[in-house]
Amino acid sequence: MTQILSDMLGLAGILLAMFVLGIGWWAFGRWLRQRGHGEQLDQLGERTDRARRGISRALGPVGSLLVGVGAALSRVPLFSSKRQRAAWDDLQQQAARSHRDKNSG
């Protein structure tokens, strides 16, 4: 019981620390914008968005590969149930539709 409570408090502490850190970064960004660095921050945001999109395009096939491996493992009777197989099949169909929509539009 004590171990569970300790783990829960540790998790709550980590979540609180991440929340405080996020508020701190937000406040730092507001402070920089007040000091006249807004245009530079916007340029930095555009560069990071371009990089994020490029990484997403490059790693997209890896995600499809992982879904395929998960679906294959779900067909092994020892590792899954019918419900899990159905969920993996739905996920594969959604990924295929998304891929098809990206290529057609």
C-alpha positions as CSV (number, residue, x, y, z in Angstrom):
1,M,0.0,0.0,0.0
2,T,2.8,2.4,0.9
3,Q,4.6,1.6,-2.4
4,I,1.5,2.4,-4.4
5,L,1.0,5.7,-2.5
6,S,4.6,6.6,-3.0
7,D,4.4,5.9,-6.7
8,M,1.2,8.0,-7.1
9,L,2.8,10.9,-5.2
10,G,5.9,10.6,-7.5
11,L,3.8,10.7,-10.6
12,A,1.8,13.6,-9.3
13,G,5.1,15.4,-8.5
14,I,6.4,14.8,-12.0
15,L,3.1,16.1,-13.6
16,L,3.1,19.2,-11.3
17,A,6.7,19.9,-12.3
18,M,5.9,19.6,-16.0
19,F,2.9,21.9,-15.5
20,V,5.0,24.5,-13.7
21,L,7.7,24.2,-16.4
22,G,5.2,24.8,-19.1
23,I,3.8,27.9,-17.4
24,G,7.4,29.1,-17.0
25,W,8.1,28.7,-20.7
26,W,4.9,30.4,-21.6
27,A,5.7,33.4,-19.3
28,F,9.3,33.5,-20.7
29,G,7.8,33.7,-24.2
30,R,5.4,36.5,-23.2
31,W,8.3,38.4,-21.6
32,L,10.4,38.1,-24.8
33,R,7.5,39.3,-26.9
34,Q,7.1,42.3,-24.6
35,R,10.8,43.1,-25.1
36,G,10.3,43.2,-28.9
37,H,11.5,39.7,-29.9
38,G,8.1,38.6,-31.3
39,E,9.2,38.5,-35.0
40,Q,12.2,36.4,-34.2
41,L,10.1,34.0,-32.1
42,D,7.6,33.7,-35.0
43,Q,10.5,32.9,-37.4
44,L,11.8,30.3,-34.9
45,G,8.3,28.8,-34.7
46,E,8.1,28.5,-38.5
47,R,11.5,26.8,-38.7
48,T,10.6,24.3,-36.0
49,D,7.2,23.6,-37.7
50,R,9.0,22.9,-41.0
51,A,11.5,20.6,-39.2
52,R,8.6,18.8,-37.4
53,R,6.7,18.2,-40.7
54,G,9.9,16.9,-42.4
55,I,10.5,14.5,-39.5
56,S,6.9,13.4,-39.6
57,R,7.2,12.6,-43.4
58,A,10.4,10.8,-42.9
59,L,9.2,8.7,-40.0
60,G,5.7,8.0,-41.4
61,P,6.7,4.7,-42.9
62,V,8.2,3.6,-39.6
63,G,4.8,4.1,-38.0
64,S,3.2,2.1,-40.7
65,L,5.7,-0.7,-40.1
66,L,5.0,-0.7,-36.4
67,V,1.3,-1.0,-37.0
68,G,2.0,-3.9,-39.4
69,V,4.1,-5.7,-36.8
70,G,1.5,-5.2,-34.1
71,A,-1.2,-6.5,-36.4
72,A,0.9,-9.5,-37.3
73,L,1.5,-10.3,-33.6
74,S,-2.2,-9.9,-32.9
75,R,-2.8,-12.9,-35.2
76,V,-0.7,-15.2,-33.0
77,P,-3.2,-16.8,-30.6
78,L,-0.9,-16.7,-27.6
79,F,-0.5,-12.9,-27.8
80,S,-4.0,-11.6,-28.4
81,S,-7.7,-11.9,-28.5
82,K,-10.4,-11.5,-31.2
83,R,-11.1,-8.0,-29.9
84,Q,-7.5,-7.0,-30.1
85,R,-7.2,-8.3,-33.7
86,A,-10.3,-6.3,-34.6
87,A,-8.8,-3.2,-33.1
88,W,-5.5,-3.7,-35.0
89,D,-7.4,-4.3,-38.2
90,D,-9.4,-1.0,-37.7
91,L,-6.1,0.8,-37.1
92,Q,-4.6,-0.6,-40.3
93,Q,-7.7,0.5,-42.3
94,Q,-7.5,4.0,-40.8
95,A,-3.8,4.2,-41.7
96,A,-4.4,3.0,-45.2
97,R,-7.3,5.6,-45.7
98,S,-5.1,8.3,-44.3
99,H,-2.2,7.4,-46.6
100,R,-4.6,7.2,-49.6
101,D,-6.1,10.6,-48.8
102,K,-2.6,12.2,-48.5
103,N,-1.5,10.8,-51.8
104,S,-4.7,11.7,-53.7
105,G,-5.1,15.3,-52.3
